[in-house]
Amino acid sequence: MKSQIALHTARRPRVKMLCMAVGLLLGGNTVSALAQDAAAPSPNATINLIRLMVKKGLITQSDADGLLKQANDEALQARAAAPAPVGVPADGAQPGDVRAVYVPQSVRNEIRDQVKQEVIAQAKTEHWAEPNALPDWLDRITWYGDVHVRDESWLYSRNNANDFIDYGTLNRTGPYDVNSITQGVNPPILNSTQNRPNMLRLQAHIGMDVKLGDTITAGVRIGSGGDNNPVSTTQTLGGGLIKKDLWLDQAWIRWQPNKDLSVTAGRMPDPFLVTDLIYSTELNFDGVAGHGELPFSDNLTTFATLGAFPIQYTGGSTGNEAPAQAFSNQKYSDDRWMTAAQFGFNWKFAADATWHLGLAYYYFDRMRGQLSTPCPIYTGINYCSTDDTAPDYMQWGNTVFLLRDIVPDPSSPDNYAQPQFVGLSYNYHIADFTNKIDFKIGETPMEIQAEYERNLAYHESEAFDRYPNGLGVPVNNYQGSTDNTTNGPYKSGPVGWLVRGIIGNPHPMEANEWNIALGYKYLQPDAMLDGLTDQNFHLGGTNAKGFILTADYGIAPRTWVSARYYGSKQVFGPPLTIDVVQLEVSTKF
């Protein structure tokens, strides 16, 4: 009973408001409006509005009938109580004539809209028109995600060499005793001969962007992945049907004071204009990046992106651990960062043609490994002074050397343990030039990509002349030799480039949208840090060249199938040819 009284009380202001509106708009109408067929639309907008409110449950039918009757009764009473006109009116009306007040349609529309806005505003305030309305904070959140399921095959040439040392695994599981080779114990070896056909693999991501105010946005995304490598979220299925891992893939905050300027901090998507030549398309960046745009005209906009990104902290992942060498009094750390700047423009030079150009410089600071001080492993210590200059993550391709200067064991100077890590022989200061041109032929979209980069810190002689007595020389990237006891000539390089053409929609989001792309990639061993490159091409790393052929076809809204072929082989060194074939179905939401 109390709830009924409360409901009746809550409706009084609405009924009163509607009564005033109805009286105003129906004042010139006769009671015959009430006699119209209830099922037929009325020429009177107010009557239709009241009927609609009955259908929506805002008022009852009895309230509506009473409201209309009351409005018409009051209108008739007002006309009856009006004083009789004195004399003959200017319009010639005679006594007994009924005068109807004409309200222009524009005025009636204005009154109708004003009443509608007032009713809706009151409904939202009192929450009686939206009983299932969601909380306001949900309107600020945007959810998104994607799922990719693929069949993948790795196919190796029968002519491949079979003695490629996996230096990335050696560092992760090491140190490795290089003296044990003479005892028949091999270091970690790359698979270069045995095919891996029809592996079922997947990728999945789910994220949200949250609008925290007019200028602040935050984003969080989690993703799949078989390990914590930075360049892929691909997870191989199987493994005894065990549950799969999830990782924090992105977490960032962005301040955007206006549409042309933003600053992002945290773990963010790649902020630069690039292809997949030097960075994996799945690589995210840890750090801070600022992006600004300056429009010169409707067709030409320049942009600049600046960033600072930590790559590796010495002394461990947090940097809080003690120095590698006990009782060290070294004042400054050897932390490694990438600082970067990219400048470019977006120029719409024709109705359906746009040129995107970016000139970038990526400066990786102190990535080069350091030879240790003489290290007496034979005394029982398990570290040397520069162990933490080994890269945190690497794939394969970069030139490396043995980090430890191990002191011979005086008790056995000709045969002693030599456990080693490897470090990079060069620094990496990358100049990069990226172009993308989007255009149409008829109604068919097309895109041409071209990218060229060079490691300006590459100087081959430094890899051999850096330390005396033959220490610190490279241990890989030698040409093949017919003599199993010696290496062939050393061969590396600092250059990489890519060209690709795409016909069709690059990102099919609707049924029957499609694209076909053909590209060629060339990446010399020390053109780029091998740990940041795409894992699909040559299964990751540098020192690779070859063709990339892909095709996508939309089979439903936001769902498409893909076929990809990566045919690659080494640029320098013994033969290593790898073909990667992928058949994939993807959906995005």
N, C-alpha and C positions, 0 to 999 in steps of 0.2 A: 504494500500500500504506500509506504514511504517513497519507494522508487517511482511509483506512478505520479505521486504528487510532485516529486522533484522534476520528473520529465515534463509534467504539465507546466510547472513554473519556468523551466528552461525555455519552453516554447513561447511564453508570453511575449518577450521582446520581438521574436521573429514574427508572430502573428500580428502584433501591433504595427510593425514596420510594413508588412505586406498589405495590411488594411489601408494604410495611408497611401501606398503606391496604387493599389487597386482603385481606391476612391478617386484619385487624381486622374488616372487613365480611363476609367469607366464612367466618369462624370457625365460625359456627353452621350452615353449609350443608353438604350432602353433595356427594360427587364427581359425583353425578348432574347437577349444574349444568353440568358440562363436556359432558355428552352431549346437551344441547339442540341443536335445529336451529340451525346458525350463522346462518341467514337470518332466524329468528324473533326478535323483540325479547324480551329477558329481563326477568323481574320484578325482577331484581337490578340496581340503578342502577350499581353498580361495574362489572359485566360490560359493560353498555351503554357506559359511559365508556371502557373499554379498547378495545372494538370501534371506537368513534368515533375514538380516537387512532390506531388502525391505518389507518382510512380517511383520516385527515388526514396520514398519513405520519410521525407522531411516533415510532412504534415499529413494528417489523415484526410479521407474523403469528406467526412462530416465537417472538419475544419474548413476545407476548401469551399464546400457548399455554403456554409454559414458566412464565410468571408465574402463571397460574391453577392449573396443576398443582402448582407449588411451594407455593402458598398452601394448597391443599386437603390436600396431603401433610403439611404442618406442622400443620395443624389436627387431622388424624387422629392424628398422633403425640402431640400434646399431650393429646388425650382418652385415648389408650391409656396414657400414662405417669401419668395422674392417679391418686392413691392411692384405693383402694376405700373407700367410706364405712363408717364404724363405726356399727353400730346401724341402726335404722330411721329414715330421715330424717323430718323433720316433715311433709313433703308426702306421705308414704306410698309413696315410690318403693322398688322391690325391687331386689335385686342383678341385674345384667344389663340393667336399664332404661337407655336412652340419654337423658341430660339435655341439652336444647337451651337455650342461653343466649338470652334474649329481649332484643333491643335495640329500644327504642321508636323509632317512625318519626321523631319530632322529633330525636332524637339522631343517627339515621342521616343525616337531611337536613343537620344541622349539620356532621357529619364530612365528608359529601360536598362541601358548599360550601367548607369549609376546605381540603380537598385540592385542589379545583378552583382556588381562589384562589392557593394556593402554587405549583401547576403553572404557571398562567398568569403569575404574577409571575416565576418562574424562566425561563419561555420568553421573556418580554420582556427580561429582563436579559441572557440569553445569546443573544438574537436567533435562536433555532432554531425558533420557532413562527411568526415573521413574516419570512421570507427577503426579501420585497420591500417591507418597511416603508419609508415615506417619512421623510426627516429631520424632526426635531421642529420646526424653525423654520417649516416649511411649514404646520403647524397654526395658526400665529399670523397667517397672511395670508388675507384675504378678497378675491377678485377680483370685479369687476362691470363692466358695460358696457352700451351700447345703440347701436343703429343705426336711423336714420330716413331713408327715401328718399321724396321727395315730388315731385309735379308742382305747380308754382306759377305763377299768372298775376297780373299787375298790370294793372288796367283803369282808365283815366282817362276822366273825363267830357269830352265835346266842348265843354262850357261853361267849362272851366278857363282861368284866365289863363295866360300863357306867358312871364312875365318874373320868375320867382322866383329871386333870387340864392342860390346854394349857398354860404353863408358858411363852412361847415365845410371844404369843398374849397378855398375861397379861402385859409383859414389854412394848410391842409396844403401847398398848392403856392405860396403867396405869398412875399413881399408882392405885391399886385396894384396896379398904377398906376391909381388912380381917374380920373386926368386923361385916360387913353387912351380913355375912353368917347366923348369928343368926336371921336376919330379912328376910331370904328367898331369898336373892339376891346372885346368884351363880357367881363364877368367870368364865372366859372363859373355856369351856369344849371341849375336843377333840371329834370329831365324832368317835364312836367306834362300832356303831350298824347298821347304815343305809347305804345300798349299794349305790354306785354311778356308774351305768352301762352306757356303750356306750357314753362316753364323747369324742367329736371330738376335738383333740388338734393338735398343730403344733409347729415346730421349724424351724427357718430360720436364716442363717448367710450369710453375704457377706463381703469379705475382700480383701485387696490388700497388697502385699509385694513390696517394692520399693528399687531397688539397687541404692544407692547414691554414690557409689564409689567402689574401689576394696575391701575395708574392712568394709564398713558401709551399713547396711540394716535397713529399717524401715517397720513396719507393723501396719495396722489399720483394725479392724473388728467391724461391728455392728451386733447385734443379736436381736431376738425376746425375749419376756418374759412378764409374767403377772405382775411382780413386780421386785424390784431391789435385790432380794436375790442372793447370790453368787454362788449357786450350780445348777441352772437350768435355761435354756432359753425357757422352755416350756410355751406355751400360750394356754389357753383354748378358743375355738371358741364359738360363740354365743354372749350372753350379749347384745341382741338387735341389732346385726350386727354392733356394733361400730367399728371404726378403731382400729388397734392394735398398741402396743407400740414398739419402737425400743430403744435399749440401746447401749452405747459404751462398747463393750464386750472385746476388746483388743486394745492396743495402746503402741507400744514399739519401741526402737531403739537398734540395736545390732552391736557391734564392734567385728569383727572377723579378727585379724591380720594374722592368718593362719588357715588351715583346722582343727587343733586340739585344738584350743583355742577360746573361745567367751565370751563376757560379754554382758548381756541384761538388760536394765532398762526400767521400765514402767509397764504397765499391760500386762502380758505375759501368754502364755500357761504354764501348769504345767511342770517345767523343770526336774522333778525327775522320776526315774524308779519306777512305782507303779502299782497296780491293782485298783479296785474300792472299796477296803476294808475300807480305812480311808478317802479318798478324792473322791468326785464326779468326774466323768470323764469330767464334764463340768466346773469344778472349774478353774478359772484363778487366777494368783498370782500378787499382787501389790508389786513392790519393785525392787531389783537388784539381779541378779544371774549370777554367773560365771561357766563355764563348760570347763573342759580340758580333753584331752585323751592322753594316752601314749601307743603307740603300742610296744609290746615286740617281736612280730613276726607277720607273715601274719595271724595267726589264733588266736592270743591272744592280746586283747587291754584292758588296765585298764582305768578307768575314775574317775573323781571327780567332784561333783557339790556343790557349796557353795552359800548360799543366805541369804538375810535379807529382811523381808517383814513386813510392818506395818499392824497390825490387827485392832487396835482401838486407837484413840487419846482421852485422857481425856478432859473434857470441851466441848465436841461436836465433830462434824464430821471434823471440820477444826483445832481445837485446839486453836482458837483465842478468844473463848468466855471467860468471866470472870470465876473464880473458882466457883464451886457450892455453897460453903459457902461464903456469903458476907464478904468482907474485909479480906479474907484469906491472910496470909503472907507465905504460903507454898512455899518453894524455888524450889523444883523439881517436875516435872509432873509425872504422873503415866501412861504414854503411854505404850501400849502393842505391842510388836513385836514378830514375829517368826523368829528365826535364825535357819538355817538348814545346815547340811552337809551330803552328801551321797558319799560313795566310793564303787566301784564295778568293775566288768570286764565283757567283752563279749568274750566268748571262743568258737571257732568253733572246736569242738572235733571230728567231723566226717564230711564226705563230705556233708551231708544234715542235720547236727545237730549243733545247737548253744545254749549255755547256757548263759543267762543274769542274773547276780546276783548284788544286791545292798544292802548295809548295811547303814542305815540312822538314823540320830538323829534329831528330830524336837523339838526345845525348844521354847515353847510358854511362854513368859515372863509376869508375873503378871496378868494372866487371872483370878485368884481367886478373888472373891468379898470381900469387906471389910465392916465390921459392922460400922455403922455411930456412931458418938458421940451422946449423948442424944439429941433427936430432938423434940422441943416443937411445934409440928404441931398445937396445939390448939391456939397458938398465931396468927395464920393466915399465916405463911410462907408456901410455897408450895415446899420446897426442903429440903433435908438433906445432910450431908457432903459427903456421899459416893454414891450418886445416880448414878454417872457416872461410877462406877465400875460394873454396870449391863452390860452384854454382848450386843453389838450392834445387833447381830443376833443369834438366837438359834432356834433349832427345838424341839426335845424332847428326853429325855433319861438321860442327865447329872443330877447329884445330885445338888440341889439348896437349898438356905436358904433365909430367909427374911433379907433384907439389913438394914432396919431402926430400930434403937433403939428409939422407940417413947415414949416420956414422957407422962404419964397419965394426962388428963385434971383435974386440981384440983377441978373444979366445978362438975365433974361427973366421979370420979376415977374408977367406975365399968362399965361404958359404954361410951366409947369415940371413935372417929374416928381413925382408924389405916391404912391409905393408904400405900401400900407397893409395892416395886419392889423386884425382886429376883436376887441373884448373884450366881456364881458357887462356890461350896464347895471345889473344888480341883484345883490345877495347872495341867498343861498337858505338860509333858516332855516325848516325844514318841520315843522309840527305835523300829526300824522297819527293818525287814529282808524280802526281796523280791526276788523271783526266777521265771524265765520264761525259759522254754526249748522248742525250735522250732526244729522240725524234720519231716521226711517223712516216711511213710510206703508205699512202691511202689512209686506212683506218688501223693499220697494224703498227703497234709500238715497236721501237727498236732501241738498242743501246750499244754503244761502243765504249770499252774500257781500255785504258792504257796506263801502265805505271812503270816507272823506272826508279831504282834506288841504288845507292853506293855507300859502302862503309868507308868514311873518310879517315878512320883510325887504322886502316889496314896498311901495314908496311912489312913485307915478307921478311926482310933482313932482321928485324927486331926479334922475330921468333927464334932465331938461331944465335944471335950475338948478344943476347940480353944478359946471360950469366957466363962465367968462365968455366973452363974444364968440362965443357960439353953438358953442363947442367941446364935444365929448362928447355931442352930442344923438343919439338913436337914428336908425338908418338903415333900420330895417325895422318891421314890424307897423303899417303905416298902412293905413287903409281905401282902397278903390279911388277913383280920381278920373277925371273925364271929361277933365281937362286933363293931357296927357302931361308937362307941364313941372313940375307940382307934385304933392305928395302929398295924400291925403285926411287926415282926422283920425287921430291916433294912437290905437290901441286895444289894450290888453293886459289881463291880470288874473292874480290869484294863486291861483285856486281849482281844485281837481280833485275828482272823485268817480266812483264806480263802483258798480253794483249787478249782481248775477248770480245766476241760479238754475240748479242742476244736478240733474237727475233721473237716477238710476242710479249705478253705481259710478264715482267720479271717476277711478280708475286701474284699468282693466280688465286683469287679469293671467291670466284664464282664458277658455277658449272660451265664447262666448255671453254674456259679461258686456258691458254697454253703458252709455252715458250720452248725454244730450243736454243742452246748456247754452245759455242765452241771456242776454246781458248788454248793458249800455249803459255806455260810458265817455265822460267829459267832462273835458278837460284844457286849461285856459287857457294862454296862451303862457308866462307866467313863474310857473306854479304849481310847477314842478320843473325841475331841470337837464335839458335836452333830451337830453344825451349819455348818460343812464342809462336811458332808457325803452325799451319793447318795440319791436322793429323790424317786427313783423308788422302792428300797428295803425297805419294811415296811413304805413306804411314808416318809422316811427320819429319821435322828436321829440315836441314839444308842440303847442299850438294845434290840437287835433283833438277831434272828437266823433263818436259813431256806435255802431252795433250790432255785436255779436260773436256769431255763431251757430256752435256746434261740435257734433260728434257722434263718438263712438268706439265700435267694436265689436270684441270679442275673437274672433279666428278660430282661435286655437290657444293653448296655454299660453304666456304671456309674449309674445304676438304679437297686434297689433291694427291695425285700419285706422281712419283718421280723415278727416273732412271738416270744413273750417273756412271761414268767410266773415267777413271784416272789411269792413264798409261804413262809411267815414268821410269827413268833410269838415272844412274849417277852421272854427274857432269865430269868429275875426275875420279881416278882410282880404279880398282878392280871392278868388274861388271857386277851390277846389282840392279836388276830390272824387276819392278813390282807393278802389277795391274790390280787395281781395286775396282770392284763392281758392286753397285748398290741398287737395290729395288726397294722403294720406300712408299708408305702411305702416311700422310700427315694431316693433322687437323689443328685449327687455331681458333681460339675463342676469346 
